[in-house]
Amino acid sequence: MELPVWFEIATFVGLTALLLADLAIVARRPHEPSFKEAGLWVSFYVALALAFGVLLLAFTNGRYATEFYAGWLTEYSLSVDNLFVFVIIMARFRVPRHLQQEALMIGIIIALVLRGIFILLGAALISRFTWVFYFFGAFLVYTAINLVRHRDEDEDYEENAFIRRMRRVLPMTSDFQGAKIRVTENGKKLWTPMIIVILALGTTDLVFALDSIPAIFGLTREPFIVFTANVFALMGLRQLYFLLGGLLKRLVYLSLGLAVILAFIGVKLVMEALHENTLPFINGGEHIDAVPTIPIWLSLTIILGVLVIATVASLIKTRGQMVEPAPTDPEVAGQVESTGPEALAEAEKIAEQAREQQGGVGEDTRRR
């Protein structure tokens, strides 16, 4: 059964309106959300994703709904892991807490656009060359192995070439000017450090998509499902950032859980590639029907089970630990007078000290 065109159009219109409304709310009143406010928003977006799956079930069939839930859970869990790096980015650029919402929101929108392009390219590649699943599967297994190997190392953020170039060529103010991206000083148009923060968040997420996009294509080949799962996973990420805060460091087994999930999907992809094999040097270019395919309901069950076990085990392991503030607290940011790019070296030093005081906020996150 094909997805109805009207359903796809209505979904894109609805999600666009929701994102624009969310952006308008954040822009109108920049602030640091309270624990209650962040919790309500996260609950709203989770409920929205669950309701969307129900709509898929009602208007299409159970396969699409199950694929969406499996993809959404996978993308959401990988996005939670990405929050460790977002914390470091905010600390490194010393973004005031009340401005972080807007930076995250715009950065996430940029990430969605870039991921959309990634998804279209991936879908086109898969439709023409099924053998690409061999590559995707091997890459996910390799990523899973690296997650386990480097799980005791601190997560870090290194500016990519694009960000370094932008910092050099853009005329910039020395301080943040509220949530503004561009201002006029002494008759001259200048960018603010906020533009660098937003670009850093957006482009860093694109790097993360190098494993998350192949992973979800291992669960569904429908580009619409891939994209909507990414949208719903990223929409609540901003509020989740404030909701979890220092609790992130308690998810000590998250990387192991993600490694199991990525390895499972990687093996699943290779099995599907063998089942639909067309490479002449494997079985003479014929399909290998003896290789079984893993049903989507089983994939969803395994993904959900691994996430529950990893979360519960993490909370038991770290029971009784004190939750310390994130390294972007005002106390940290206030240790320097300037918030402009020219003070980056000093900011990096302070961020590093804050991470050390936290015992390594990214101790068990992915090394990419």
C-alpha positions in Angstrom: 0.0 0.0 0.0 1.4 3.4 -1.0 1.3 6.5 1.2 -1.5 8.8 0.0 -0.2 12.0 -1.6 -2.6 14.1 0.3 -1.4 12.6 3.6 2.3 13.4 2.7 1.4 17.0 1.7 -0.7 17.6 4.9 2.1 16.2 7.0 4.7 18.6 5.5 2.4 21.6 5.8 1.6 20.7 9.4 5.2 20.1 10.4 6.3 23.3 8.7 3.6 25.3 10.5 4.6 23.7 13.9 8.3 24.5 13.4 7.5 28.1 12.4 5.2 28.6 15.4 7.9 27.1 17.7 10.5 29.4 16.3 8.2 32.4 16.7 7.5 31.5 20.4 11.2 31.2 21.1 12.1 34.5 19.3 9.4 36.4 21.1 10.6 35.6 24.6 14.2 34.3 24.8 14.6 32.6 28.2 15.9 29.5 29.9 13.0 27.0 30.2 12.2 25.7 33.7 12.3 22.0 34.4 8.5 21.9 34.3 8.2 23.9 31.0 10.8 21.7 29.3 9.1 18.6 30.6 5.7 19.6 29.2 7.2 20.4 25.8 9.1 17.1 25.6 5.9 15.3 26.6 4.0 17.2 23.9 6.5 16.3 21.1 6.6 12.6 22.2 2.8 12.5 22.3 2.8 14.1 18.8 5.1 11.4 17.4 3.0 8.7 18.9 -0.1 10.2 17.5 1.5 10.5 14.1 2.2 6.8 14.2 -1.4 6.1 14.9 -2.4 8.2 11.9 -0.1 6.2 9.7 -1.7 3.1 11.0 -5.2 4.5 10.3 -4.5 5.8 6.8 -1.9 3.3 5.5 -1.0 0.0 7.2 0.8 -1.4 10.2 4.1 -1.7 8.4 4.5 2.0 7.8 3.5 2.8 11.4 6.0 0.2 12.8 8.7 1.5 10.6 8.1 5.0 11.8 8.2 4.0 15.4 11.4 2.0 15.0 13.0 4.9 13.0 11.9 7.5 15.4 13.2 5.7 18.4 16.5 5.1 16.8 16.9 8.7 15.7 15.7 10.0 19.0 18.2 7.9 21.0 21.0 9.0 18.7 19.9 12.6 19.1 20.0 12.3 22.9 23.6 11.2 22.5 24.3 14.3 20.4 23.3 16.5 23.3 26.6 15.9 24.9 28.4 17.7 22.1 25.8 20.5 22.1 26.6 21.1 25.7 30.3 21.4 24.8 29.5 23.8 22.0 27.4 26.0 24.2 30.2 26.1 26.8 33.0 26.7 24.3 31.2 29.7 22.8 29.9 30.8 26.2 26.3 31.2 25.0 24.2 32.8 27.8 21.6 30.3 29.1 18.6 32.5 28.1 19.9 32.6 24.5 20.5 28.9 24.1 16.9 28.1 23.1 17.0 30.2 20.0 20.4 29.0 19.0 19.3 25.4 19.3 16.1 26.0 17.5 17.7 27.7 14.4 20.5 25.2 14.5 18.0 22.3 14.4 16.1 23.8 11.5 19.4 24.1 9.5 20.1 20.5 10.5 16.6 19.4 9.2 17.2 21.1 5.8 20.7 19.4 5.5 19.3 16.1 6.6 16.5 16.4 4.0 19.1 16.7 1.3 21.0 13.8 2.7 17.9 11.7 2.7 17.0 12.5 -0.9 20.5 11.5 -2.0 20.4 8.3 0.0 17.0 7.3 -1.3 18.1 7.9 -4.9 21.3 5.9 -4.3 19.4 3.0 -2.8 16.8 2.9 -5.5 19.5 2.4 -8.1 22.1 0.4 -6.3 20.9 -2.1 -3.7 24.5 -3.1 -3.1 25.0 0.1 -1.2 23.4 -1.7 1.8 26.6 -3.7 2.0 28.5 -0.4 2.5 25.9 1.0 4.9 25.8 -2.2 7.0 29.6 -2.4 7.3 29.8 1.3 8.2 27.2 0.9 11.0 29.1 -2.2 12.4 32.3 -0.2 12.3 30.7 2.7 14.1 29.3 0.4 16.7 32.8 -1.1 17.4 34.2 2.4 17.7 31.5 3.3 20.2 32.6 0.4 22.4 36.3 1.1 22.0 36.1 4.8 22.8 33.3 4.7 25.4 35.7 5.7 28.2 37.0 8.8 26.4 35.7 12.3 26.8 33.5 13.6 24.0 35.0 16.8 22.4 34.1 19.2 19.7 36.5 20.4 17.0 35.6 23.2 14.7 35.2 22.0 11.1 36.8 23.8 8.1 33.5 25.6 7.3 33.2 27.1 10.9 36.8 28.1 11.0 36.4 29.9 7.6 33.3 31.7 8.7 35.0 32.9 11.9 37.8 34.4 9.8 35.8 36.1 7.0 32.7 37.4 8.8 33.0 40.9 10.4 31.8 40.2 13.9 30.9 42.0 17.2 32.9 41.3 20.3 29.8 40.3 22.3 26.4 38.6 21.9 23.7 41.2 21.2 20.8 39.4 22.7 19.5 36.8 20.2 20.3 39.0 17.2 22.4 37.5 14.4 23.2 40.8 12.7 23.4 44.3 14.1 24.7 47.8 13.1 27.5 49.4 15.1 28.9 52.8 14.2 27.1 52.6 10.9 28.7 49.3 10.0 26.8 46.0 9.6 28.3 43.3 11.7 27.4 39.7 12.6 27.2 38.5 16.2 28.8 35.4 17.6 25.3 33.8 17.5 25.7 33.1 13.8 28.8 31.0 14.5 27.0 29.1 17.3 24.0 28.3 15.0 26.2 27.2 12.1 28.3 25.0 14.5 25.1 23.3 15.8 23.7 22.7 12.4 26.8 21.5 10.7 27.8 19.3 13.6 24.4 17.6 13.5 25.1 16.8 9.8 28.2 14.9 10.8 26.1 12.9 13.3 23.7 12.1 10.4 26.5 10.1 8.7 25.5 7.1 10.9 21.9 8.0 11.8 20.7 8.2 8.2 22.1 4.8 7.1 20.7 3.4 10.3 17.1 4.4 9.6 17.4 3.3 6.0 18.1 -0.1 7.5 14.6 0.1 9.0 12.6 1.6 6.1 13.2 2.5 2.5 10.4 5.0 2.4 12.0 8.5 2.2 8.8 10.0 3.7 9.1 7.8 6.8 12.8 8.5 7.1 12.3 12.3 7.0 9.3 12.5 9.4 11.1 10.2 11.9 14.1 12.7 11.8 11.8 15.7 12.1 10.0 14.3 15.2 13.3 13.2 16.7 14.8 16.7 16.4 11.7 18.8 17.2 11.8 18.0 20.9 15.6 18.0 21.1 15.8 21.7 22.2 13.5 21.1 25.2 15.2 17.8 26.0 18.5 19.7 26.2 17.2 21.8 29.1 15.2 18.9 30.7 18.1 16.5 31.0 20.8 19.0 31.9 23.2 17.4 34.3 21.3 14.1 34.1 23.1 13.4 30.8 26.2 12.2 32.7 24.1 9.5 34.4 23.4 7.8 31.1 26.6 5.8 31.3 25.4 2.9 29.3 23.8 4.9 26.5 26.8 4.4 24.2 26.7 0.7 24.7 23.0 0.6 24.0 23.5 2.6 20.8 26.4 0.3 19.8 24.1 -2.7 20.1 21.4 -1.0 18.0 23.7 0.2 15.3 25.4 -3.2 15.1 22.0 -4.9 14.9 20.8 -2.6 12.1 24.2 -3.0 10.3 23.8 -6.8 10.3 20.2 -6.4 9.2 21.3 -4.3 6.2 23.9 -6.9 5.2 21.4 -9.7 5.4 18.9 -7.7 3.2 21.7 -7.0 0.7 22.5 -10.7 0.5 18.8 -11.6 0.2 18.6 -9.1 -2.8 22.1 -9.6 -4.0 23.0 -8.4 -7.5 26.8 -8.3 -7.3 28.3 -10.8 -9.8 31.1 -11.9 -7.5 28.6 -13.0 -4.8 26.6 -16.1 -5.6 27.0 -15.4 -9.3 24.9 -12.2 -9.0 21.9 -14.2 -7.8 19.7 -13.5 -4.8 20.6 -15.6 -1.7 17.1 -16.7 -0.6 18.4 -18.8 2.2 19.4 -15.6 4.1 16.4 -14.5 6.2 15.2 -11.0 6.5 14.4 -9.5 9.9 10.7 -8.3 10.2 10.2 -4.7 11.2 8.2 -5.7 14.3 11.2 -7.6 15.6 13.5 -4.6 14.9 11.2 -2.3 16.8 11.1 -4.8 19.8 14.9 -5.1 19.9 15.5 -1.4 19.6 12.9 -0.6 22.4 14.2 -3.3 24.6 17.9 -2.2 24.3 17.0 1.4 25.0 15.0 0.4 28.1 17.8 -1.9 29.4 20.5 0.7 28.8 18.5 3.5 30.5 17.5 1.4 33.5 21.0 0.0 34.0 22.5 3.5 33.7 20.2 4.9 36.4 20.9 2.0 38.7 24.6 2.3 38.1 24.6 6.0 38.9 22.0 5.9 41.7 22.8 8.4 44.4 25.1 10.5 42.2 24.7 14.3 42.5 23.5 16.0 39.4 25.9 18.9 38.7 25.1 21.9 36.6 26.0 21.9 32.9 29.2 23.7 31.9 27.2 26.5 30.3 25.9 27.8 33.6 26.1 31.6 34.1 28.9 31.0 36.7 31.1 29.5 34.0 30.2 32.1 31.4 30.7 34.9 33.8 34.4 34.0 34.3 35.3 36.0 31.2 34.4 39.5 30.4 34.0 39.2 26.7 31.8 36.7 24.8 33.2 37.4 21.3 35.2 35.1 19.1 38.5 36.8 20.1 38.1 35.3 23.5 37.6 31.7 22.2 40.9 30.4 23.6 40.0 31.5 27.1 36.5 30.1 26.7 37.8 26.7 25.6 40.0 26.6 28.7 37.0 27.4 31.0 34.8 24.9 29.2 37.5 22.2 29.6 37.8 23.0 33.3 34.1 22.7 33.7 34.0 19.4 32.0 36.8 18.1 34.2 34.8 19.3 37.3 31.9 17.3 36.0 33.9 14.2 35.8 33.7 14.1 32.0 30.2 15.0 30.8 30.7 13.0 27.7 32.4 10.0 29.3 30.3 7.4 27.6 29.3 9.1 24.3 30.2 8.4 20.8 33.6 9.1 19.3 33.1 10.2 15.7 
